[in-house]
C-alpha cells in the first residue's frame, strides 16, 4: 500500500521574498514612467519657451528695422534705459516706427506708431515678463488708447544694446549726443529661465536720415 503524496506549499519566507521582489520591480517601473512623464514636461516647457523667444525677437526686430526719428519732432526720438528687476537686467526701449497695416483694419489711417518694450516682474517674483505697448499718431496729441500685449514670460533678463558706429551702449541717447539720432544697429538679448542668452542684431535703416524725414512722419509726404 502506497503512502499518499503530500502537497508541498510555499513557506511564509518565500511569499515575503516574492512580494519584496515584486514590489521592487513595481517601484522601478513607476520610476521609469514618472521619469518619462517629467522628461516630456521639461521638453514641452523648453519648446514653449524657445518658441515664444523666437516670436518675441522677430517682433522686436521687425519694429526696430522700421524705427523712425525726426529732428523736427523730439517726441519721435528713440530712448533706452537700463534697469534691474529683482536683480535681473531689464531694459525699457521706446521708439517711433513705420509698421505694416493691420489685417483687421482696426488701426487709424497712419503707418507710424510709438512702441514701448518694457519688463514687468512675473506673478511669482522669480522671473521677468516682456511686454509691448503700441500707441498710434505719436506726433500729435490723441486720446486713442494704447494696446499692450505680453510677448514673453519666464525670462531672467531683457537687455538692449545700441551701436553708435564705434561701440555698443546700453543707454540711448548717448551722453553728449543728439536726442533725435538713431543708432546704426540694435541688439536685443533675451535670457531664458535656464540662463541661456538669445541675441538678435537689427539694422536701423533710417539711421542718419533724421534731418530728411518729413515732420508728419509720412514717407514721401510733405510737412
C-alpha positions as CSV (number, residue, x, y, z in Angstrom):
1,X,0.0,0.0,0.0
2,X,1.4,3.4,-1.2
3,X,1.5,6.4,1.1
4,X,-0.4,9.4,-0.1
5,X,1.7,12.1,-1.8
6,X,1.8,15.3,0.4
7,X,1.4,18.6,-1.5
8,X,4.2,21.0,-0.6
9,X,3.1,24.7,-0.3
10,X,5.0,27.9,-0.1
11,X,6.6,28.9,3.1
12,X,5.9,32.4,4.6
13,X,9.5,33.3,3.9
14,X,9.2,32.5,0.2
15,X,5.9,34.5,0.0
16,X,7.5,37.5,1.7
17,X,10.6,37.3,-0.6
18,X,8.4,37.1,-3.7
19,X,6.4,40.2,-2.6
20,X,9.6,42.1,-1.9
21,X,10.9,41.3,-5.4
22,X,7.6,42.2,-7.0
23,X,7.5,45.5,-5.0
24,X,11.0,46.4,-6.2
25,X,10.0,45.7,-9.8
26,X,6.9,47.9,-9.5
27,X,8.9,50.7,-7.9
28,X,11.4,50.6,-10.8
29,X,8.6,50.6,-13.4
30,X,6.8,53.5,-11.6
31,X,10.1,55.5,-11.5
32,X,10.6,54.9,-15.2
33,X,7.1,56.1,-16.1
34,X,7.4,59.1,-13.8
35,X,10.8,60.0,-15.2
36,X,9.5,59.7,-18.8
37,X,6.5,61.9,-17.9
38,X,8.7,64.5,-16.2
39,X,11.1,64.5,-19.2
40,X,8.1,65.1,-21.5
41,X,7.0,68.1,-19.4
42,X,10.5,69.6,-19.4
43,X,10.8,69.2,-23.2
44,X,7.4,70.7,-23.6
45,X,8.3,73.7,-21.4
46,X,11.6,74.2,-23.3
47,X,9.8,74.0,-26.6
48,X,7.3,76.6,-25.5
49,X,10.0,78.9,-24.1
50,X,12.1,78.7,-27.3
51,X,9.0,79.4,-29.5
52,X,8.0,82.5,-27.5
53,X,11.6,83.8,-27.5
54,X,11.8,83.4,-31.3
55,X,8.5,85.1,-31.8
56,X,9.4,88.0,-29.4
57,X,12.8,88.5,-31.1
58,X,11.2,88.5,-34.5
59,X,8.6,91.1,-33.4
60,X,11.2,93.4,-31.8
61,X,13.4,93.1,-34.9
62,X,10.6,93.9,-37.3
63,X,9.7,97.0,-35.3
64,X,13.3,98.3,-34.9
65,X,14.0,97.8,-38.6
66,X,11.4,100.5,-39.3
67,X,12.5,102.8,-36.5
68,X,11.9,106.5,-37.3
69,X,13.2,109.7,-35.8
70,X,13.0,113.3,-37.0
71,X,14.9,116.4,-35.9
72,X,11.7,118.3,-36.3
73,X,10.0,116.4,-33.5
74,X,11.9,115.2,-30.5
75,X,9.0,113.1,-29.2
76,X,9.7,110.6,-32.0
77,X,13.3,110.0,-30.7
78,X,14.5,106.6,-29.6
79,X,15.4,106.1,-26.0
80,X,16.6,103.2,-24.0
81,X,17.1,102.9,-20.2
82,X,18.9,100.2,-18.3
83,X,17.4,98.9,-15.1
84,X,17.3,95.8,-12.9
85,X,14.2,93.9,-11.6
86,X,14.8,91.5,-8.7
87,X,18.5,91.6,-9.7
88,X,17.8,90.7,-13.3
89,X,18.7,93.0,-16.3
90,X,15.6,94.8,-17.5
91,X,15.8,97.5,-20.2
92,X,13.0,99.8,-21.4
93,X,13.0,100.7,-25.1
94,X,10.9,103.4,-26.6
95,X,10.8,104.5,-30.3
96,X,8.6,105.5,-33.2
97,X,8.4,103.2,-36.2
98,X,6.8,102.7,-39.5
99,X,4.7,99.5,-39.4
100,X,2.7,97.4,-41.8
101,X,-1.1,97.8,-41.8
102,X,-3.1,95.6,-39.5
103,X,-5.1,92.9,-41.3
104,X,-8.2,93.6,-39.2
105,X,-8.3,97.2,-40.3
106,X,-8.7,98.3,-36.7
107,X,-6.0,100.9,-36.5
108,X,-6.1,104.6,-37.7
109,X,-5.0,105.5,-41.2
110,X,-1.3,106.1,-40.4
111,X,1.7,103.9,-40.8
112,X,3.6,105.5,-37.8
113,X,3.3,104.3,-34.2
114,X,5.1,104.7,-31.0
115,X,6.3,101.4,-29.5
116,X,7.4,100.7,-25.9
117,X,9.1,97.4,-24.9
118,X,9.3,97.1,-21.1
119,X,9.7,94.5,-18.5
120,X,7.5,93.5,-15.6
121,X,8.1,91.2,-12.6
122,X,6.2,87.9,-13.1
123,X,3.5,86.8,-10.7
124,X,5.8,84.6,-8.7
125,X,8.5,87.2,-8.4
126,X,11.1,84.8,-9.8
127,X,11.0,85.8,-13.5
128,X,10.6,88.8,-15.7
129,X,8.0,89.3,-18.4
130,X,8.5,91.3,-21.6
131,X,5.5,93.5,-22.7
132,X,4.9,95.5,-25.9
133,X,2.8,98.7,-25.8
134,X,1.7,100.4,-29.0
135,X,0.2,103.9,-29.4
136,X,-1.0,105.5,-32.7
137,X,-0.4,109.0,-34.0
138,X,2.7,109.7,-31.9
139,X,3.4,113.1,-33.4
140,X,0.1,114.7,-32.2
141,X,-1.9,114.7,-29.1
142,X,-4.5,111.9,-29.2
143,X,-6.7,110.0,-26.9
144,X,-6.6,106.7,-28.7
145,X,-6.0,104.1,-26.0
146,X,-2.7,102.2,-26.1
147,X,-2.6,98.5,-26.8
148,X,-0.4,96.3,-24.6
149,X,0.4,92.6,-25.1
150,X,2.6,90.1,-23.3
151,X,5.3,88.8,-25.6
152,X,7.4,86.5,-23.3
153,X,7.4,85.3,-19.8
154,X,9.7,83.2,-17.5
155,X,12.7,85.3,-18.5
156,X,15.7,86.0,-16.3
157,X,16.7,89.1,-18.3
158,X,15.9,91.5,-21.1
159,X,18.7,93.7,-22.5
160,X,19.1,96.1,-25.4
161,X,22.4,97.3,-26.7
162,X,22.7,100.1,-29.3
163,X,25.6,100.7,-31.7
164,X,26.6,104.3,-32.5
165,X,29.2,103.4,-35.1
166,X,32.0,102.9,-32.7
167,X,30.8,100.9,-29.7
168,X,27.7,99.2,-28.2
169,X,25.9,101.2,-25.5
170,X,23.2,100.1,-23.0
171,X,21.6,103.6,-22.8
172,X,20.3,105.9,-25.5
173,X,20.8,108.7,-26.5
174,X,24.5,108.6,-25.6
175,X,25.9,111.3,-23.4
176,X,26.6,114.4,-25.4
177,X,24.8,113.0,-28.5
178,X,21.8,114.4,-30.3
179,X,18.5,113.2,-28.9
180,X,17.0,112.7,-32.3
181,X,19.9,110.5,-33.5
182,X,19.2,106.8,-34.3
183,X,21.8,104.1,-33.6
184,X,23.1,102.3,-36.6
185,X,22.2,98.9,-35.1
186,X,20.4,97.4,-32.1
187,X,20.9,94.1,-30.4
188,X,18.1,92.6,-28.4
189,X,19.1,90.0,-25.8
190,X,16.5,87.7,-24.1
191,X,17.7,85.4,-21.3
192,X,15.5,82.3,-20.7
193,X,14.6,80.6,-17.4
194,X,17.8,78.5,-17.6
195,X,20.1,81.5,-18.1
196,X,20.7,80.9,-21.8
197,X,21.1,84.2,-23.9
198,X,19.4,84.7,-27.2
199,X,20.7,87.7,-29.2
200,X,19.3,89.3,-32.3
201,X,21.0,92.2,-34.1
202,X,18.9,94.6,-36.2
203,X,20.0,97.2,-38.6
204,X,18.1,100.6,-38.3
205,X,17.7,101.5,-42.0
206,X,16.7,105.2,-41.3
207,X,19.7,105.9,-39.2
208,X,21.5,109.0,-40.5
209,X,18.3,110.3,-42.2
210,X,16.8,112.1,-39.2
211,X,17.2,115.5,-40.8
212,X,15.4,114.5,-44.1
213,X,12.4,112.7,-42.6
214,X,9.2,114.9,-43.0
215,X,7.6,116.3,-39.9
216,X,4.4,114.3,-40.5
217,X,6.4,111.1,-40.5
218,X,4.8,110.0,-43.8
219,X,7.2,108.5,-46.4
220,X,7.4,110.7,-49.4
221,X,4.8,113.2,-48.0
222,X,5.5,116.9,-47.4
223,X,5.3,118.5,-44.0
